[in-house]
């Protein structure tokens, strides 16, 4: 069995999205001790920003084809997804949206002839988990309610465009652990973190069982 894991945080120590994903991966591996985890770490190895531009430009200007390296990169990215039985995406929210490196990855994948917007959803129905971290609080009644643009966008891409059977484990108010101005929210942050890890373990087990089918 093959679990594809994508990380996007620019941090290793203290990264909540990575920690949640670690919990989910541990649950998945407990069910598939001989399983393979294919990793792509966009936080430490971001993709070249000009690859999508070159691939998009050749569509409108066939006389100026994209470099072979751009096509080879797109093929590798697509092959990683096509080879997977289950998926784990660990994404922090930066500036109220997805990190730039995640947007670059998505833009490239959407150009893939099978997985992308012109493909036939070869990933449809496969189990996936998205672990999300948010520094603030964005729920109903919060001062920044409606400012979370990352979650709905990722749900649209992963569930609706790719067709994945998507679950989400999330933790928010994570800045309360280090920001003195948010000290009064640390109790809520701890509760959110605990729930996030519980959900990550539960959903990690779920996608492990579904990827066996």
NULO-985186 format. One record per residue (C-alpha): x, z, y; residue number from 0. Coordinates in steps of 0.001 Angstrom, whole numbers, plus 500000, padded with zeros to 6 digits. Layout:
// residues N
<node X="X" Z="Z" Y="Y" resi="NUM"/>
...
END
This chain:
// residues 213
<node X="500000" Z="500000" Y="500000" resi="0"/>
<node X="501160" Z="499186" Y="503507" resi="1"/>
<node X="500344" Z="501213" Y="506630" resi="2"/>
<node X="501141" Z="499493" Y="509933" resi="3"/>
<node X="502017" Z="502040" Y="512622" resi="4"/>
<node X="502413" Z="501195" Y="516288" resi="5"/>
<node X="503770" Z="503734" Y="518777" resi="6"/>
<node X="503789" Z="503284" Y="522517" resi="7"/>
<node X="504902" Z="506534" Y="524144" resi="8"/>
<node X="508178" Z="506441" Y="526047" resi="9"/>
<node X="508798" Z="509995" Y="524795" resi="10"/>
<node X="509761" Z="511310" Y="521376" resi="11"/>
<node X="510005" Z="515046" Y="521999" resi="12"/>
<node X="506689" Z="516316" Y="523284" resi="13"/>
<node X="504737" Z="513097" Y="522753" resi="14"/>
<node X="501174" Z="514032" Y="521841" resi="15"/>
<node X="500131" Z="510556" Y="520703" resi="16"/>
<node X="503111" Z="510459" Y="518322" resi="17"/>
<node X="502378" Z="513977" Y="517052" resi="18"/>
<node X="498761" Z="513086" Y="516298" resi="19"/>
<node X="499917" Z="509940" Y="514521" resi="20"/>
<node X="502435" Z="511977" Y="512505" resi="21"/>
<node X="499567" Z="514164" Y="511277" resi="22"/>
<node X="497549" Z="511102" Y="510281" resi="23"/>
<node X="500524" Z="509413" Y="508610" resi="24"/>
<node X="501240" Z="512551" Y="506580" resi="25"/>
<node X="497636" Z="512547" Y="505321" resi="26"/>
<node X="497870" Z="508846" Y="504455" resi="27"/>
<node X="501153" Z="509265" Y="502581" resi="28"/>
<node X="499751" Z="512216" Y="500614" resi="29"/>
<node X="497255" Z="509743" Y="499127" resi="30"/>
<node X="499818" Z="506929" Y="498831" resi="31"/>
<node X="503163" Z="508651" Y="498073" resi="32"/>
<node X="504745" Z="505309" Y="497240" resi="33"/>
<node X="503242" Z="503587" Y="500244" resi="34"/>
<node X="505198" Z="501649" Y="502859" resi="35"/>
<node X="504914" Z="502429" Y="506561" resi="36"/>
<node X="505750" Z="499412" Y="508718" resi="37"/>
<node X="506656" Z="500629" Y="512191" resi="38"/>
<node X="506703" Z="498955" Y="515562" resi="39"/>
<node X="507796" Z="501230" Y="518395" resi="40"/>
<node X="506923" Z="499667" Y="521719" resi="41"/>
<node X="508027" Z="502758" Y="523628" resi="42"/>
<node X="511650" Z="502263" Y="522630" resi="43"/>
<node X="511660" Z="498560" Y="521819" resi="44"/>
<node X="509281" Z="496891" Y="524271" resi="45"/>
<node X="508579" Z="493223" Y="523775" resi="46"/>
<node X="509987" Z="490643" Y="526202" resi="47"/>
<node X="507562" Z="490164" Y="529055" resi="48"/>
<node X="508256" Z="486439" Y="529383" resi="49"/>
<node X="507253" Z="485517" Y="525803" resi="50"/>
<node X="503514" Z="485461" Y="526539" resi="51"/>
<node X="504082" Z="483539" Y="529787" resi="52"/>
<node X="506027" Z="480835" Y="527960" resi="53"/>
<node X="503442" Z="480552" Y="525159" resi="54"/>
<node X="500566" Z="480398" Y="527621" resi="55"/>
<node X="502324" Z="477886" Y="529834" resi="56"/>
<node X="502830" Z="475393" Y="527003" resi="57"/>
<node X="499058" Z="475276" Y="526479" resi="58"/>
<node X="498516" Z="473853" Y="529946" resi="59"/>
<node X="501784" Z="471951" Y="530006" resi="60"/>
<node X="502618" Z="470618" Y="526512" resi="61"/>
<node X="505581" Z="468791" Y="527966" resi="62"/>
<node X="507276" Z="472185" Y="528472" resi="63"/>
<node X="507086" Z="473902" Y="525063" resi="64"/>
<node X="507871" Z="477592" Y="524747" resi="65"/>
<node X="511276" Z="478539" Y="523324" resi="66"/>
<node X="511468" Z="478842" Y="519563" resi="67"/>
<node X="512204" Z="482558" Y="519984" resi="68"/>
<node X="508744" Z="483116" Y="521505" resi="69"/>
<node X="507001" Z="481410" Y="518575" resi="70"/>
<node X="509145" Z="483296" Y="516063" resi="71"/>
<node X="508269" Z="486590" Y="517752" resi="72"/>
<node X="504560" Z="485787" Y="517648" resi="73"/>
<node X="504816" Z="484890" Y="513955" resi="74"/>
<node X="506548" Z="488217" Y="513189" resi="75"/>
<node X="503964" Z="490245" Y="515093" resi="76"/>
<node X="501120" Z="488540" Y="513294" resi="77"/>
<node X="502790" Z="488872" Y="509892" resi="78"/>
<node X="503106" Z="492646" Y="510372" resi="79"/>
<node X="499358" Z="492950" Y="510821" resi="80"/>
<node X="498407" Z="490500" Y="508087" resi="81"/>
<node X="500546" Z="492385" Y="505546" resi="82"/>
<node X="498936" Z="495776" Y="506261" resi="83"/>
<node X="496201" Z="497519" Y="504301" resi="84"/>
<node X="495555" Z="500157" Y="506987" resi="85"/>
<node X="496505" Z="500659" Y="510628" resi="86"/>
<node X="497623" Z="503516" Y="512871" resi="87"/>
<node X="497915" Z="503008" Y="516621" resi="88"/>
<node X="499432" Z="505834" Y="518706" resi="89"/>
<node X="498812" Z="505201" Y="522395" resi="90"/>
<node X="499076" Z="507466" Y="525446" resi="91"/>
<node X="497091" Z="506726" Y="528589" resi="92"/>
<node X="499345" Z="505864" Y="531543" resi="93"/>
<node X="497903" Z="505467" Y="535030" resi="94"/>
<node X="494355" Z="505514" Y="533637" resi="95"/>
<node X="494978" Z="502535" Y="531345" resi="96"/>
<node X="497058" Z="501348" Y="528397" resi="97"/>
<node X="500852" Z="501303" Y="528801" resi="98"/>
<node X="502307" Z="498007" Y="529965" resi="99"/>
<node X="504133" Z="497559" Y="526682" resi="100"/>
<node X="500856" Z="497803" Y="524742" resi="101"/>
<node X="499202" Z="495240" Y="526981" resi="102"/>
<node X="502132" Z="492871" Y="526355" resi="103"/>
<node X="501757" Z="493335" Y="522579" resi="104"/>
<node X="498005" Z="492736" Y="522739" resi="105"/>
<node X="498373" Z="489641" Y="524905" resi="106"/>
<node X="500805" Z="488167" Y="522401" resi="107"/>
<node X="498693" Z="489042" Y="519351" resi="108"/>
<node X="495655" Z="487439" Y="520974" resi="109"/>
<node X="497573" Z="484157" Y="520935" resi="110"/>
<node X="498214" Z="484342" Y="517185" resi="111"/>
<node X="496383" Z="481522" Y="515403" resi="112"/>
<node X="494907" Z="483812" Y="512734" resi="113"/>
<node X="494635" Z="487302" Y="514244" resi="114"/>
<node X="493991" Z="486246" Y="517824" resi="115"/>
<node X="490879" Z="485212" Y="519695" resi="116"/>
<node X="490761" Z="481791" Y="518029" resi="117"/>
<node X="491309" Z="483150" Y="514522" resi="118"/>
<node X="488757" Z="484107" Y="511872" resi="119"/>
<node X="489262" Z="487914" Y="511933" resi="120"/>
<node X="491465" Z="488276" Y="508822" resi="121"/>
<node X="491690" Z="492031" Y="509529" resi="122"/>
<node X="487934" Z="492505" Y="509618" resi="123"/>
<node X="486772" Z="495671" Y="507889" resi="124"/>
<node X="490244" Z="497125" Y="507282" resi="125"/>
<node X="490542" Z="500848" Y="508123" resi="126"/>
<node X="492320" Z="501883" Y="511302" resi="127"/>
<node X="492952" Z="504992" Y="513361" resi="128"/>
<node X="493751" Z="505171" Y="517057" resi="129"/>
<node X="495434" Z="508383" Y="518236" resi="130"/>
<node X="495061" Z="508781" Y="521977" resi="131"/>
<node X="496494" Z="511273" Y="524446" resi="132"/>
<node X="495408" Z="511791" Y="528035" resi="133"/>
<node X="497076" Z="514032" Y="530576" resi="134"/>
<node X="493874" Z="514940" Y="532388" resi="135"/>
<node X="490223" Z="515404" Y="531581" resi="136"/>
<node X="487823" Z="512476" Y="531776" resi="137"/>
<node X="484657" Z="513719" Y="530107" resi="138"/>
<node X="481152" Z="513939" Y="531600" resi="139"/>
<node X="481099" Z="516060" Y="534720" resi="140"/>
<node X="484878" Z="516048" Y="535225" resi="141"/>
<node X="486303" Z="515013" Y="538617" resi="142"/>
<node X="487735" Z="511826" Y="537062" resi="143"/>
<node X="484828" Z="510918" Y="534819" resi="144"/>
<node X="484919" Z="507156" Y="534280" resi="145"/>
<node X="488631" Z="506822" Y="535107" resi="146"/>
<node X="489648" Z="506361" Y="531453" resi="147"/>
<node X="490020" Z="502599" Y="531117" resi="148"/>
<node X="492314" Z="502796" Y="528085" resi="149"/>
<node X="489850" Z="503982" Y="525450" resi="150"/>
<node X="487094" Z="501385" Y="525967" resi="151"/>
<node X="489650" Z="498577" Y="526253" resi="152"/>
<node X="491436" Z="499540" Y="523041" resi="153"/>
<node X="488150" Z="499957" Y="521227" resi="154"/>
<node X="487102" Z="496477" Y="522383" resi="155"/>
<node X="490339" Z="494874" Y="521181" resi="156"/>
<node X="490865" Z="496755" Y="517921" resi="157"/>
<node X="487270" Z="497034" Y="516740" resi="158"/>
<node X="485484" Z="494074" Y="518311" resi="159"/>
<node X="488193" Z="491413" Y="518547" resi="160"/>
<node X="490279" Z="492321" Y="515483" resi="161"/>
<node X="487251" Z="493597" Y="513551" resi="162"/>
<node X="488978" Z="496772" Y="512329" resi="163"/>
<node X="486952" Z="499706" Y="511009" resi="164"/>
<node X="488202" Z="501976" Y="513785" resi="165"/>
<node X="488283" Z="505770" Y="514054" resi="166"/>
<node X="489692" Z="507708" Y="517016" resi="167"/>
<node X="491516" Z="511053" Y="517202" resi="168"/>
<node X="492266" Z="512181" Y="520746" resi="169"/>
<node X="493659" Z="515030" Y="522808" resi="170"/>
<node X="493377" Z="515412" Y="526544" resi="171"/>
<node X="494424" Z="517782" Y="529338" resi="172"/>
<node X="497931" Z="517573" Y="527884" resi="173"/>
<node X="499517" Z="517971" Y="531335" resi="174"/>
<node X="498115" Z="521505" Y="531425" resi="175"/>
<node X="500981" Z="522595" Y="529146" resi="176"/>
<node X="503573" Z="521935" Y="531852" resi="177"/>
<node X="501752" Z="521498" Y="535187" resi="178"/>
<node X="501291" Z="524867" Y="536980" resi="179"/>
<node X="498334" Z="523465" Y="538912" resi="180"/>
<node X="496512" Z="522945" Y="535614" resi="181"/>
<node X="497391" Z="526326" Y="534120" resi="182"/>
<node X="493754" Z="527419" Y="534185" resi="183"/>
<node X="492949" Z="524548" Y="531804" resi="184"/>
<node X="495454" Z="525451" Y="529094" resi="185"/>
<node X="492831" Z="527054" Y="526891" resi="186"/>
<node X="490805" Z="523854" Y="526911" resi="187"/>
<node X="493977" Z="521845" Y="526339" resi="188"/>
<node X="494863" Z="523917" Y="523281" resi="189"/>
<node X="491343" Z="523455" Y="521910" resi="190"/>
<node X="491530" Z="519706" Y="522484" resi="191"/>
<node X="494938" Z="519539" Y="520785" resi="192"/>
<node X="493683" Z="521488" Y="517772" resi="193"/>
<node X="490640" Z="519239" Y="517428" resi="194"/>
<node X="492813" Z="516156" Y="517844" resi="195"/>
<node X="495082" Z="517131" Y="514953" resi="196"/>
<node X="492120" Z="518077" Y="512761" resi="197"/>
<node X="490539" Z="514695" Y="513438" resi="198"/>
<node X="493853" Z="512911" Y="512854" resi="199"/>
<node X="494238" Z="514565" Y="509451" resi="200"/>
<node X="490638" Z="513818" Y="508506" resi="201"/>
<node X="490763" Z="510204" Y="509614" resi="202"/>
<node X="494226" Z="509721" Y="508105" resi="203"/>
<node X="492775" Z="510734" Y="504756" resi="204"/>
<node X="489768" Z="508496" Y="505343" resi="205"/>
<node X="491790" Z="505359" Y="506019" resi="206"/>
<node X="493974" Z="506193" Y="503013" resi="207"/>
<node X="490966" Z="506287" Y="500715" resi="208"/>
<node X="489444" Z="503160" Y="502247" resi="209"/>
<node X="492727" Z="501237" Y="502022" resi="210"/>
<node X="492706" Z="501908" Y="498286" resi="211"/>
<node X="489445" Z="499976" Y="497868" resi="212"/>
END
